[in-house]
């Protein structure tokens, strides 16, 4: 499913997950996504990941 979404969004995309969700973060990183930034307040922080595609 992730590979299908990646193929369809050829210009790239971003997503968020809870910063403390280490399992999801490892999943995204293994698939080539890069951590862009952490947002929110302590205790409700979200990690923002991006997948950039060259055109």
PQR file of N, CA, C, O and H, with PARSE charges and radii, in Angstrom:
ATOM      1  N   UNK A   1       0.822  -1.186   0.000 -0.4000 1.5000
ATOM      2  CA  UNK A   1       0.000   0.000   0.000 -0.0000 2.0000
ATOM      3  C   UNK A   1       0.874   1.261   0.000  0.5500 1.7000
ATOM      4  O   UNK A   1       0.606   2.189  -0.762 -0.5500 1.4000
ATOM      5  N   UNK A   2       1.900   1.308   0.829 -0.4000 1.5000
ATOM      6  CA  UNK A   2       2.780   2.475   0.886 -0.0000 2.0000
ATOM      7  C   UNK A   2       3.439   2.709  -0.470  0.5500 1.7000
ATOM      8  O   UNK A   2       3.523   3.847  -0.934 -0.5500 1.4000
ATOM      9  H   UNK A   2       2.119   0.553   1.448  0.4000 1.0000
ATOM     10  N   UNK A   3       3.901   1.644  -1.100 -0.4000 1.5000
ATOM     11  CA  UNK A   3       4.549   1.764  -2.409 -0.0000 2.0000
ATOM     12  C   UNK A   3       3.570   2.280  -3.463  0.5500 1.7000
ATOM     13  O   UNK A   3       3.966   3.042  -4.344 -0.5500 1.4000
ATOM     14  H   UNK A   3       3.832   0.720  -0.724  0.4000 1.0000
ATOM     15  N   UNK A   4       2.307   1.879  -3.387 -0.4000 1.5000
ATOM     16  CA  UNK A   4       1.302   2.361  -4.339 -0.0000 2.0000
ATOM     17  C   UNK A   4       1.069   3.854  -4.177  0.5500 1.7000
ATOM     18  O   UNK A   4       0.975   4.580  -5.166 -0.5500 1.4000
ATOM     19  H   UNK A   4       1.986   1.260  -2.671  0.4000 1.0000
ATOM     20  N   UNK A   5       0.978   4.312  -2.944 -0.4000 1.5000
ATOM     21  CA  UNK A   5       0.783   5.742  -2.683 -0.0000 2.0000
ATOM     22  C   UNK A   5       1.996   6.519  -3.166  0.5500 1.7000
ATOM     23  O   UNK A   5       1.849   7.562  -3.802 -0.5500 1.4000
ATOM     24  H   UNK A   5       1.055   3.722  -2.140  0.4000 1.0000
ATOM     25  N   UNK A   6       3.179   6.030  -2.876 -0.4000 1.5000
ATOM     26  CA  UNK A   6       4.403   6.697  -3.305 -0.0000 2.0000
ATOM     27  C   UNK A   6       4.444   6.830  -4.825  0.5500 1.7000
ATOM     28  O   UNK A   6       4.828   7.877  -5.345 -0.5500 1.4000
ATOM     29  H   UNK A   6       3.299   5.182  -2.359  0.4000 1.0000
ATOM     30  N   UNK A   7       4.055   5.783  -5.534 -0.4000 1.5000
ATOM     31  CA  UNK A   7       4.068   5.810  -6.994 -0.0000 2.0000
ATOM     32  C   UNK A   7       3.048   6.806  -7.540  0.5500 1.7000
ATOM     33  O   UNK A   7       3.321   7.472  -8.539 -0.5500 1.4000
ATOM     34  H   UNK A   7       3.744   4.932  -5.112  0.4000 1.0000
ATOM     35  N   UNK A   8       1.893   6.923  -6.915 -0.4000 1.5000
ATOM     36  CA  UNK A   8       0.840   7.816  -7.398 -0.0000 2.0000
ATOM     37  C   UNK A   8       1.131   9.282  -7.099  0.5500 1.7000
ATOM     38  O   UNK A   8       0.697  10.163  -7.842 -0.5500 1.4000
ATOM     39  H   UNK A   8       1.671   6.382  -6.103  0.4000 1.0000
ATOM     40  N   UNK A   9       1.851   9.549  -6.036 -0.4000 1.5000
ATOM     41  CA  UNK A   9       2.154  10.930  -5.649 -0.0000 2.0000
ATOM     42  C   UNK A   9       3.573  11.252  -6.101  0.5500 1.7000
ATOM     43  O   UNK A   9       4.484  11.393  -5.286 -0.5500 1.4000
ATOM     44  H   UNK A   9       2.205   8.834  -5.433  0.4000 1.0000
ATOM     45  N   UNK A  10       3.739  11.364  -7.389 -0.4000 1.5000
ATOM     46  CA  UNK A  10       5.071  11.479  -7.974 -0.0000 2.0000
ATOM     47  C   UNK A  10       5.815  12.755  -7.595  0.5500 1.7000
ATOM     48  O   UNK A  10       7.040  12.800  -7.706 -0.5500 1.4000
ATOM     49  H   UNK A  10       2.998  11.250  -8.051  0.4000 1.0000
ATOM     50  N   UNK A  11       5.110  13.784  -7.154 -0.4000 1.5000
ATOM     51  CA  UNK A  11       5.776  15.024  -6.751 -0.0000 2.0000
ATOM     52  C   UNK A  11       6.218  14.991  -5.288  0.5500 1.7000
ATOM     53  O   UNK A  11       6.892  15.908  -4.820 -0.5500 1.4000
ATOM     54  H   UNK A  11       4.114  13.747  -7.064  0.4000 1.0000
ATOM     55  N   UNK A  12       5.843  13.948  -4.578 -0.4000 1.5000
ATOM     56  CA  UNK A  12       6.186  13.834  -3.171 -0.0000 2.0000
ATOM     57  C   UNK A  12       4.976  14.088  -2.283  0.5500 1.7000
ATOM     58  O   UNK A  12       3.900  14.440  -2.765 -0.5500 1.4000
ATOM     59  H   UNK A  12       5.295  13.202  -4.959  0.4000 1.0000
ATOM     60  N   UNK A  13       5.165  13.907  -0.999 -0.4000 1.5000
ATOM     61  CA  UNK A  13       4.087  14.106  -0.038 -0.0000 2.0000
ATOM     62  C   UNK A  13       4.674  14.243   1.351  0.5500 1.7000
ATOM     63  O   UNK A  13       5.869  14.028   1.552 -0.5500 1.4000
ATOM     64  H   UNK A  13       6.040  13.622  -0.608  0.4000 1.0000
ATOM     65  N   UNK A  14       3.842  14.598   2.303 -0.4000 1.5000
ATOM     66  CA  UNK A  14       4.257  14.685   3.699 -0.0000 2.0000
ATOM     67  C   UNK A  14       3.216  13.983   4.554  0.5500 1.7000
ATOM     68  O   UNK A  14       2.082  13.774   4.123 -0.5500 1.4000
ATOM     69  H   UNK A  14       2.871  14.773   2.141  0.4000 1.0000
ATOM     70  N   UNK A  15       3.605  13.625   5.757 -0.4000 1.5000
ATOM     71  CA  UNK A  15       2.665  13.049   6.718 -0.0000 2.0000
ATOM     72  C   UNK A  15       3.146  13.340   8.127  0.5500 1.7000
ATOM     73  O   UNK A  15       4.296  13.718   8.349 -0.5500 1.4000
ATOM     74  H   UNK A  15       4.526  13.795   6.108  0.4000 1.0000
ATOM     75  N   UNK A  16       2.244  13.155   9.062 -0.4000 1.5000
ATOM     76  CA  UNK A  16       2.559  13.370  10.478 -0.0000 2.0000
ATOM     77  C   UNK A  16       2.232  12.118  11.271  0.5500 1.7000
ATOM     78  O   UNK A  16       1.330  11.355  10.925 -0.5500 1.4000
ATOM     79  H   UNK A  16       1.309  12.848   8.881  0.4000 1.0000
ATOM     80  N   UNK A  17       2.983  11.929  12.338 -0.4000 1.5000
ATOM     81  CA  UNK A  17       2.690  10.880  13.302 -0.0000 2.0000
ATOM     82  C   UNK A  17       3.095  11.405  14.672  0.5500 1.7000
ATOM     83  O   UNK A  17       3.857  12.366  14.772 -0.5500 1.4000
ATOM     84  H   UNK A  17       3.715  12.549  12.620  0.4000 1.0000
ATOM     85  N   UNK A  18       2.596  10.786  15.710 -0.4000 1.5000
ATOM     86  CA  UNK A  18       3.004  11.202  17.048 -0.0000 2.0000
ATOM     87  C   UNK A  18       4.511  10.993  17.175  0.5500 1.7000
ATOM     88  O   UNK A  18       5.034   9.953  16.772 -0.5500 1.4000
ATOM     89  H   UNK A  18       1.977  10.005  15.629  0.4000 1.0000
ATOM     90  N   UNK A  19       5.196  11.970  17.727 -0.4000 1.5000
ATOM     91  CA  UNK A  19       6.653  11.898  17.849 -0.0000 2.0000
ATOM     92  C   UNK A  19       7.089  10.674  18.643  0.5500 1.7000
ATOM     93  O   UNK A  19       8.171  10.137  18.402 -0.5500 1.4000
ATOM     94  H   UNK A  19       4.772  12.814  18.053  0.4000 1.0000
ATOM     95  N   UNK A  20       6.280  10.233  19.568 -0.4000 1.5000
ATOM     96  CA  UNK A  20       6.651   9.078  20.388 -0.0000 2.0000
ATOM     97  C   UNK A  20       6.330   7.741  19.719  0.5500 1.7000
ATOM     98  O   UNK A  20       6.612   6.689  20.292 -0.5500 1.4000
ATOM     99  H   UNK A  20       5.402  10.669  19.763  0.4000 1.0000
ATOM    100  N   UNK A  21       5.747   7.762  18.518 -0.4000 1.5000
ATOM    101  CA  UNK A  21       5.409   6.535  17.799 -0.0000 2.0000
ATOM    102  C   UNK A  21       6.640   6.057  17.019  0.5500 1.7000
ATOM    103  O   UNK A  21       6.734   6.243  15.806 -0.5500 1.4000
ATOM    104  H   UNK A  21       5.518   8.617  18.053  0.4000 1.0000
ATOM    105  N   UNK A  22       7.567   5.447  17.732 -0.4000 1.5000
ATOM    106  CA  UNK A  22       8.841   5.043  17.157 -0.0000 2.0000
ATOM    107  C   UNK A  22       8.685   3.955  16.094  0.5500 1.7000
ATOM    108  O   UNK A  22       9.466   3.908  15.143 -0.5500 1.4000
ATOM    109  H   UNK A  22       7.491   5.296  18.718  0.4000 1.0000
ATOM    110  N   UNK A  23       7.715   3.105  16.237 -0.4000 1.5000
ATOM    111  CA  UNK A  23       7.496   2.046  15.240 -0.0000 2.0000
ATOM    112  C   UNK A  23       7.117   2.657  13.891  0.5500 1.7000
ATOM    113  O   UNK A  23       7.666   2.266  12.861 -0.5500 1.4000
ATOM    114  H   UNK A  23       7.081   3.143  17.009  0.4000 1.0000
ATOM    115  N   UNK A  24       6.191   3.604  13.886 -0.4000 1.5000
ATOM    116  CA  UNK A  24       5.796   4.265  12.640 -0.0000 2.0000
ATOM    117  C   UNK A  24       6.957   5.056  12.059  0.5500 1.7000
ATOM    118  O   UNK A  24       7.175   5.050  10.847 -0.5500 1.4000
ATOM    119  H   UNK A  24       5.744   3.921  14.722  0.4000 1.0000
ATOM    120  N   UNK A  25       7.695   5.729  12.914 -0.4000 1.5000
ATOM    121  CA  UNK A  25       8.810   6.544  12.433 -0.0000 2.0000
ATOM    122  C   UNK A  25       9.884   5.681  11.773  0.5500 1.7000
ATOM    123  O   UNK A  25      10.438   6.065  10.743 -0.5500 1.4000
ATOM    124  H   UNK A  25       7.518   5.734  13.898  0.4000 1.0000
ATOM    125  N   UNK A  26      10.178   4.537  12.347 -0.4000 1.5000
ATOM    126  CA  UNK A  26      11.144   3.616  11.728 -0.0000 2.0000
ATOM    127  C   UNK A  26      10.626   3.134  10.368  0.5500 1.7000
ATOM    128  O   UNK A  26      11.387   3.033   9.405 -0.5500 1.4000
ATOM    129  H   UNK A  26       9.729   4.225  13.184  0.4000 1.0000
ATOM    130  N   UNK A  27       9.332   2.842  10.303 -0.4000 1.5000
ATOM    131  CA  UNK A  27       8.717   2.405   9.049 -0.0000 2.0000
ATOM    132  C   UNK A  27       8.922   3.453   7.963  0.5500 1.7000
ATOM    133  O   UNK A  27       9.362   3.121   6.862 -0.5500 1.4000
ATOM    134  H   UNK A  27       8.714   2.925  11.086  0.4000 1.0000
ATOM    135  N   UNK A  28       8.612   4.710   8.254 -0.4000 1.5000
ATOM    136  CA  UNK A  28       8.753   5.781   7.264 -0.0000 2.0000
ATOM    137  C   UNK A  28      10.209   5.982   6.869  0.5500 1.7000
ATOM    138  O   UNK A  28      10.516   6.161   5.690 -0.5500 1.4000
ATOM    139  H   UNK A  28       8.255   4.980   9.149  0.4000 1.0000
ATOM    140  N   UNK A  29      11.095   5.954   7.836 -0.4000 1.5000
ATOM    141  CA  UNK A  29      12.512   6.170   7.554 -0.0000 2.0000
ATOM    142  C   UNK A  29      13.100   5.050   6.699  0.5500 1.7000
ATOM    143  O   UNK A  29      13.930   5.305   5.827 -0.5500 1.4000
ATOM    144  H   UNK A  29      10.846   5.809   8.794  0.4000 1.0000
ATOM    145  N   UNK A  30      12.677   3.817   6.945 -0.4000 1.5000
ATOM    146  CA  UNK A  30      13.159   2.697   6.132 -0.0000 2.0000
ATOM    147  C   UNK A  30      12.693   2.814   4.683  0.5500 1.7000
ATOM    148  O   UNK A  30      13.314   2.244   3.786 -0.5500 1.4000
ATOM    149  H   UNK A  30      12.003   3.610   7.654  0.4000 1.0000
ATOM    150  N   UNK A  31      11.638   3.526   4.454 -0.4000 1.5000
ATOM    151  CA  UNK A  31      11.106   3.704   3.101 -0.0000 2.0000
ATOM    152  C   UNK A  31      11.578   4.997   2.441  0.5500 1.7000
ATOM    153  O   UNK A  31      11.069   5.389   1.391 -0.5500 1.4000
ATOM    154  H   UNK A  31      11.133   3.989   5.182  0.4000 1.0000
ATOM    155  N   UNK A  32      12.546   5.647   3.058 -0.4000 1.5000
ATOM    156  CA  UNK A  32      13.172   6.796   2.434 -0.0000 2.0000
ATOM    157  C   UNK A  32      12.614   8.154   2.818  0.5500 1.7000
ATOM    158  O   UNK A  32      13.052   9.170   2.278 -0.5500 1.4000
ATOM    159  H   UNK A  32      12.960   5.329   3.910  0.4000 1.0000
ATOM    160  N   UNK A  33      11.660   8.199   3.734 -0.4000 1.5000
ATOM    161  CA  UNK A  33      11.128   9.488   4.163 -0.0000 2.0000
ATOM    162  C   UNK A  33      12.119  10.152   5.109  0.5500 1.7000
ATOM    163  O   UNK A  33      12.860   9.478   5.826 -0.5500 1.4000
ATOM    164  H   UNK A  33      11.304   7.374   4.172  0.4000 1.0000
ATOM    165  N   UNK A  34      12.123  11.468   5.102 -0.4000 1.5000
ATOM    166  CA  UNK A  34      13.034  12.237   5.940 -0.0000 2.0000
ATOM    167  C   UNK A  34      12.242  13.034   6.969  0.5500 1.7000
ATOM    168  O   UNK A  34      11.198  13.605   6.655 -0.5500 1.4000
ATOM    169  H   UNK A  34      11.521  12.016   4.520  0.4000 1.0000
ATOM    170  N   UNK A  35      12.742  13.068   8.190 -0.4000 1.5000
ATOM    171  CA  UNK A  35      12.132  13.892   9.228 -0.0000 2.0000
ATOM    172  C   UNK A  35      12.353  15.355   8.859  0.5500 1.7000
ATOM    173  O   UNK A  35      13.491  15.794   8.691 -0.5500 1.4000
ATOM    174  H   UNK A  35      13.591  12.604   8.445  0.4000 1.0000
ATOM    175  N   UNK A  36      11.271  16.101   8.734 -0.4000 1.5000
ATOM    176  CA  UNK A  36      11.352  17.525   8.393 -0.0000 2.0000
ATOM    177  C   UNK A  36      11.439  18.369   9.655  0.5500 1.7000
ATOM    178  O   UNK A  36      12.305  19.234   9.778 -0.5500 1.4000
ATOM    179  H   UNK A  36      10.347  15.744   8.870  0.4000 1.0000
ATOM    180  N   UNK A  37      10.525  18.107  10.597 -0.4000 1.5000
ATOM    181  CA  UNK A  37      10.546  18.837  11.859 -0.0000 2.0000
ATOM    182  C   UNK A  37       9.598  18.182  12.858  0.5500 1.7000
ATOM    183  O   UNK A  37       8.787  17.327  12.505 -0.5500 1.4000
ATOM    184  H   UNK A  37       9.821  17.404  10.497  0.4000 1.0000
ATOM    185  N   UNK A  38       9.722  18.604  14.105 -0.4000 1.5000
ATOM    186  CA  UNK A  38       8.817  18.201  15.187 -0.0000 2.0000
ATOM    187  C   UNK A  38       7.974  19.418  15.509  0.5500 1.7000
ATOM    188  O   UNK A  38       8.498  20.519  15.677 -0.5500 1.4000
ATOM    189  H   UNK A  38      10.381  19.299  14.392  0.4000 1.0000
ATOM    190  N   UNK A  39       6.658  19.218  15.597 -0.4000 1.5000
ATOM    191  CA  UNK A  39       5.774  20.337  15.892 -0.0000 2.0000
ATOM    192  C   UNK A  39       4.911  20.027  17.108  0.5500 1.7000
ATOM    193  O   UNK A  39       4.759  18.872  17.504 -0.5500 1.4000
ATOM    194  H   UNK A  39       6.232  18.324  15.461  0.4000 1.0000
ATOM    195  N   UNK A  40       4.359  21.067  17.682 -0.4000 1.5000
ATOM    196  CA  UNK A  40       3.466  20.902  18.816 -0.0000 2.0000
ATOM    197  C   UNK A  40       4.162  21.160  20.133  0.5500 1.7000
ATOM    198  O   UNK A  40       5.346  21.493  20.191 -0.5500 1.4000
ATOM    199  H   UNK A  40       4.483  22.006  17.361  0.4000 1.0000
ATOM    200  N   UNK A  41       3.395  20.995  21.173 -0.4000 1.5000
ATOM    201  CA  UNK A  41       3.896  21.218  22.529 -0.0000 2.0000
ATOM    202  C   UNK A  41       4.382  19.906  23.129  0.5500 1.7000
ATOM    203  O   UNK A  41       4.000  18.828  22.674 -0.5500 1.4000
ATOM    204  H   UNK A  41       2.434  20.724  21.126  0.4000 1.0000
ATOM    205  N   UNK A  42       5.218  20.002  24.141 -0.4000 1.5000
ATOM    206  CA  UNK A  42       5.700  18.814  24.832 -0.0000 2.0000
ATOM    207  C   UNK A  42       4.511  17.981  25.289  0.5500 1.7000
ATOM    208  O   UNK A  42       3.567  18.505  25.880 -0.5500 1.4000
ATOM    209  H   UNK A  42       5.528  20.878  24.511  0.4000 1.0000
ATOM    210  N   UNK A  43       4.560  16.697  25.017 -0.4000 1.5000
ATOM    211  CA  UNK A  43       3.485  15.790  25.388 -0.0000 2.0000
ATOM    212  C   UNK A  43       2.519  15.526  24.254  0.5500 1.7000
ATOM    213  O   UNK A  43       1.842  14.499  24.256 -0.5500 1.4000
ATOM    214  H   UNK A  43       5.327  16.271  24.537  0.4000 1.0000
ATOM    215  N   UNK A  44       2.434  16.424  23.282 -0.4000 1.5000
ATOM    216  CA  UNK A  44       1.570  16.235  22.114 -0.0000 2.0000
ATOM    217  C   UNK A  44       2.338  16.554  20.834  0.5500 1.7000
ATOM    218  O   UNK A  44       1.777  17.086  19.876 -0.5500 1.4000
ATOM    219  H   UNK A  44       2.985  17.259  23.280  0.4000 1.0000
ATOM    220  N   UNK A  45       3.622  16.223  20.833 -0.4000 1.5000
ATOM    221  CA  UNK A  45       4.468  16.524  19.688 -0.0000 2.0000
ATOM    222  C   UNK A  45       4.177  15.577  18.528  0.5500 1.7000
ATOM    223  O   UNK A  45       3.852  14.406  18.721 -0.5500 1.4000
ATOM    224  H   UNK A  45       4.078  15.791  21.611  0.4000 1.0000
ATOM    225  N   UNK A  46       4.301  16.117  17.320 -0.4000 1.5000
ATOM    226  CA  UNK A  46       4.119  15.338  16.110 -0.0000 2.0000
ATOM    227  C   UNK A  46       5.378  15.454  15.252  0.5500 1.7000
ATOM    228  O   UNK A  46       5.954  16.531  15.099 -0.5500 1.4000
ATOM    229  H   UNK A  46       4.565  17.068  17.163  0.4000 1.0000
ATOM    230  N   UNK A  47       5.780  14.326  14.706 -0.4000 1.5000
ATOM    231  CA  UNK A  47       6.910  14.304  13.775 -0.0000 2.0000
ATOM    232  C   UNK A  47       6.350  14.445  12.364  0.5500 1.7000
ATOM    233  O   UNK A  47       5.435  13.716  11.980 -0.5500 1.4000
ATOM    234  H   UNK A  47       5.312  13.451  14.830  0.4000 1.0000
ATOM    235  N   UNK A  48       6.898  15.380  11.595 -0.4000 1.5000
ATOM    236  CA  UNK A  48       6.464  15.610  10.230 -0.0000 2.0000
ATOM    237  C   UNK A  48       7.532  15.039   9.296  0.5500 1.7000
ATOM    238  O   UNK A  48       8.692  15.449   9.335 -0.5500 1.4000
ATOM    239  H   UNK A  48       7.642  15.972  11.907  0.4000 1.0000
ATOM    240  N   UNK A  49       7.124  14.094   8.463 -0.4000 1.5000
ATOM    241  CA  UNK A  49       8.021  13.445   7.520 -0.0000 2.0000
ATOM    242  C   UNK A  49       7.657  13.860   6.103  0.5500 1.7000
ATOM    243  O   UNK A  49       6.491  14.093   5.786 -0.5500 1.4000
ATOM    244  H   UNK A  49       6.182  13.761   8.432  0.4000 1.0000
ATOM    245  N   UNK A  50       8.676  13.946   5.257 -0.4000 1.5000
ATOM    246  CA  UNK A  50       8.451  14.297   3.848 -0.0000 2.0000
ATOM    247  C   UNK A  50       9.105  13.257   2.945  0.5500 1.7000
ATOM    248  O   UNK A  50      10.132  12.661   3.272 -0.5500 1.4000
ATOM    249  H   UNK A  50       9.624  13.756   5.514  0.4000 1.0000
ATOM    250  N   UNK A  51       8.467  13.068   1.807 -0.4000 1.5000
ATOM    251  CA  UNK A  51       9.024  12.256   0.728 -0.0000 2.0000
ATOM    252  C   UNK A  51       9.095  13.191  -0.459  0.5500 1.7000
ATOM    253  O   UNK A  51       8.075  13.558  -1.041 -0.5500 1.4000
ATOM    254  H   UNK A  51       7.633  13.552   1.542  0.4000 1.0000
ATOM    255  N   UNK A  52      10.300  13.568  -0.808 -0.4000 1.5000
ATOM    256  CA  UNK A  52      10.492  14.481  -1.932 -0.0000 2.0000
ATOM    257  C   UNK A  52      10.892  13.684  -3.159  0.5500 1.7000
ATOM    258  O   UNK A  52      11.711  12.768  -3.086 -0.5500 1.4000
ATOM    259  H   UNK A  52      11.129  13.270  -0.335  0.4000 1.0000
ATOM    260  N   UNK A  53      10.317  14.038  -4.258 -0.4000 1.5000
ATOM    261  CA  UNK A  53      10.625  13.373  -5.531 -0.0000 2.0000
ATOM    262  C   UNK A  53      11.268  14.373  -6.467  0.5500 1.7000
ATOM    263  O   UNK A  53      10.846  15.528  -6.540 -0.5500 1.4000
ATOM    264  H   UNK A  53       9.652  14.782  -4.318  0.4000 1.0000
ATOM    265  N   UNK A  54      12.258  13.944  -7.163 -0.4000 1.5000
ATOM    266  CA  UNK A  54      12.842  14.830  -8.176 -0.0000 2.0000
ATOM    267  C   UNK A  54      11.968  14.770  -9.415  0.5500 1.7000
ATOM    268  O   UNK A  54      11.355  13.745  -9.714 -0.5500 1.4000
ATOM    269  H   UNK A  54      12.601  13.006  -7.104  0.4000 1.0000
ATOM    270  N   UNK A  55      11.923  15.873 -10.122 -0.4000 1.5000
ATOM    271  CA  UNK A  55      11.080  15.929 -11.316 -0.0000 2.0000
ATOM    272  C   UNK A  55      11.882  15.820 -12.578  0.5500 1.7000
ATOM    273  O   UNK A  55      11.318  15.850 -13.672 -0.5500 1.4000
ATOM    274  H   UNK A  55      12.421  16.706  -9.879  0.4000 1.0000
TER
END
